[in-house]
């Protein structure tokens, strides 16, 4: 059976390629997501991650039928990554990005009416820019050893403050097509940033195999911080153009 680096599984997993790691094997959950007895959400929330600990907490998973099913889903062995102590915090940061990205898959509902959906997505977006992104920037700044740019913080605050007005304007007009488009835009913009951060972070983890830990994490954290700052500037320009 082929071997896939753990960091590649983390970066490549998606709803179209639903990969997880279980007991040293890579499972492809294609065709099984919608049939999982515990629902799709728990699987979507853990795409790209090692689910071994959570899996073995469920007594029903010890059944022979489950074992046979897993054997059919296995597509590779995982090449595990031993994280040096100095990179543990960075590895947790990358895993947090993976979890945030997964959250958009968990919370998506194409069947939801466009207007209520915009309310819902607006709250998710607001929470992302007002909480999660602030935390991500702080962690990157600490890793790099430089403070978050004041201009970036100000722009991000402006983007956060503009969310209610952007959503309300569409809702008051009861414009379903506009609601659909704004919901799509908000979700897609967050996903693009998280995808890029995850890609760079996973590359950094891959390079940790026998290399200088501090140099690699600092270099990639700098790239990620620049990327986040560019994203904030683009969002700021978008808000001001409306």
C-alpha positions in Angstrom: 0.0 0.0 0.0 1.4 3.4 -0.9 2.4 5.9 1.8 1.1 9.5 2.0 2.8 12.1 4.2 0.6 13.2 7.1 0.9 16.8 6.2 -0.3 16.1 2.7 -3.5 14.4 4.0 -4.1 17.5 6.1 -3.7 19.9 3.2 -5.4 17.9 0.4 -8.6 16.7 2.2 -11.8 18.2 1.0 -15.5 17.3 0.5 -14.6 16.0 -2.9 -11.6 14.1 -1.5 -12.7 13.3 2.0 -9.6 11.9 3.6 -9.0 11.2 7.3 -6.3 9.3 9.2 -7.2 6.3 11.4 -4.7 4.0 13.1 -1.9 4.8 10.7 -4.0 4.4 7.6 -5.5 7.0 5.2 -9.2 6.5 4.6 -11.1 7.9 1.7 -14.7 8.4 2.9 -16.1 9.1 -0.6 -19.6 7.5 -0.9 -19.7 7.0 2.9 -20.2 10.5 4.2 -24.0 10.5 3.7 -24.3 7.0 5.1 -22.4 7.5 8.4 -24.8 6.5 11.2 -23.5 9.5 13.3 -24.3 11.9 10.5 -22.0 13.8 8.1 -21.1 16.7 10.4 -18.7 14.7 12.6 -16.8 13.5 9.6 -16.7 16.8 7.8 -15.4 18.5 11.0 -12.4 16.1 10.9 -11.4 16.0 7.3 -7.6 15.9 7.0 -7.1 15.0 10.6 -6.2 11.9 12.7 -9.5 10.7 14.1 -8.1 7.6 15.9 -8.7 8.9 19.5 -12.3 10.0 18.9 -13.0 6.8 16.8 -12.0 4.4 19.6 -14.2 6.3 22.1 -17.3 4.9 20.4 -18.0 1.4 21.5 -19.9 0.5 18.3 -16.8 1.1 16.2 -15.3 -2.2 17.6 -17.8 -4.3 15.7 -16.4 -6.6 13.0 -18.6 -5.1 10.3 -17.1 -1.7 11.0 -13.6 -3.1 10.7 -14.5 -4.6 7.3 -15.9 -1.3 6.1 -12.8 0.5 7.1 -10.6 -2.0 5.3 -12.5 -1.1 2.1 -12.1 2.6 2.7 -8.3 2.5 3.3 -6.3 3.9 0.4 -2.8 4.3 1.8 -0.7 4.2 4.9 0.2 7.5 6.5 3.8 8.6 6.8 3.6 10.2 10.3 5.3 13.4 11.1 7.1 13.6 14.4 6.8 17.3 15.5 9.8 18.7 17.3 9.0 20.2 20.6 9.9 23.7 19.3 7.2 23.4 16.6 4.3 22.0 18.7 2.6 25.4 18.9 2.9 25.9 15.1 1.5 22.4 14.5 -1.5 23.2 16.7 -1.9 26.5 14.8 -2.1 24.6 11.4 -4.5 22.1 12.9 -6.7 25.0 14.1 -6.7 26.4 10.5 -7.8 22.9 9.3 -10.6 22.9 11.8 -11.8 26.4 10.8 -11.8 25.3 7.1 -13.8 22.2 8.0 -16.3 24.3 9.9 -17.5 25.9 6.7 -18.3 22.5 5.2 -20.1 21.5 8.4 -22.3 24.6 8.5 -23.1 24.8 4.8 -26.7 24.0 3.8 -27.7 24.5 0.2 -31.3 23.9 1.0 -31.6 26.8 3.4 -33.7 29.8 2.2 -31.4 32.6 0.8 -32.5 35.3 3.2 -32.2 33.3 6.5 -29.0 31.8 5.0 -27.5 35.3 4.7 -28.3 36.0 8.3 -26.5 32.7 9.3 -23.5 33.2 7.0 -23.2 36.8 8.0 -22.8 35.7 11.6 -20.2 33.1 10.6 -18.3 35.7 8.6 -18.5 38.2 11.4 -17.2 35.7 13.9 -14.4 34.8 11.6 -13.1 38.3 11.0 -13.9 39.6 14.5 -12.5 36.6 16.5 -10.8 33.8 14.6 -8.7 35.9 12.2 -7.7 38.2 15.1 -6.4 35.1 17.0 -4.7 33.7 13.9 -2.9 37.0 13.3 -1.8 37.2 17.0 -0.4 33.6 16.8 1.5 34.4 13.6 2.9 37.6 15.0 4.1 35.7 18.1 5.8 33.1 15.9 7.5 35.6 13.7 8.4 37.9 16.6 6.8 41.1 15.2 3.6 42.8 16.2 0.5 42.8 14.0 0.5 45.8 11.8 -1.8 48.6 13.3 -3.2 49.3 9.8 -4.2 45.7 9.4 -6.0 45.7 12.7 -7.8 48.9 11.9 -8.9 47.6 8.5 -10.1 44.3 10.0 -12.1 46.2 12.6 -13.7 48.2 9.8 -14.6 45.0 7.9 -16.1 43.6 11.1 -18.1 46.7 11.7 -19.5 46.7 8.2 -21.0 43.2 8.3 -24.4 44.1 9.8 -25.0 46.9 7.3 -24.0 44.7 4.4 -26.4 42.0 5.5 -29.2 44.3 6.5 -29.3 46.1 3.1 -29.9 42.9 1.3 -32.4 41.5 3.8 -34.5 44.7 3.9 -34.7 44.6 0.1 -35.7 40.9 0.3 -33.4 40.3 -2.7 -32.9 36.5 -2.7 -30.4 36.5 -5.7 -28.3 39.2 -3.9 -28.5 37.3 -0.6 -27.3 34.1 -2.4 -24.4 36.0 -4.0 -23.3 37.7 -0.8 -23.5 34.5 1.2 -21.4 32.8 -1.5 -18.9 35.6 -1.6 -18.5 35.7 2.2 -18.0 31.9 2.5 -15.7 31.7 -0.5 -13.5 34.6 0.6 -12.9 32.9 4.0 -12.3 29.6 2.4 -9.7 31.0 0.0 -7.7 32.5 2.9 -7.9 29.4 5.0 -7.0 27.2 2.1 -3.9 29.3 1.4 -2.9 29.4 5.1 -3.4 25.6 5.4 -1.3 25.0 2.3 1.6 27.1 3.5 1.4 25.7 7.0 1.4 22.1 5.7 4.4 22.8 3.5 6.2 24.1 6.6 5.3 21.0 8.6 6.6 18.8 5.7 9.9 20.7 5.7 10.3 20.0 9.4 11.5 16.5 8.5 15.2 16.8 9.5 15.5 20.6 9.1 15.9 23.8 11.2 12.6 24.2 13.1 12.8 27.9 14.0 13.9 29.0 10.5 11.1 27.1 8.8 8.2 28.0 11.1 9.3 31.7 11.2 9.7 31.8 7.4 6.3 30.2 6.7 4.6 32.2 9.4 5.8 35.4 7.8 4.3 34.2 4.4 1.0 33.4 6.2 1.0 36.8 8.0 1.6 38.7 4.7 -1.2 36.7 3.0 -3.6 37.5 5.8 -2.7 41.2 5.6 -3.3 41.2 1.9 -6.7 39.5 2.4 -7.7 42.1 5.0 -6.8 44.9 2.6 -8.9 43.3 -0.1 -11.8 42.9 2.2 -11.4 46.5 3.4 -11.4 47.8 -0.2 -14.5 45.6 -1.0 -16.4 47.0 1.9 -15.5 50.6 1.1 -16.5 50.1 -2.5 -20.1 49.1 -1.6 
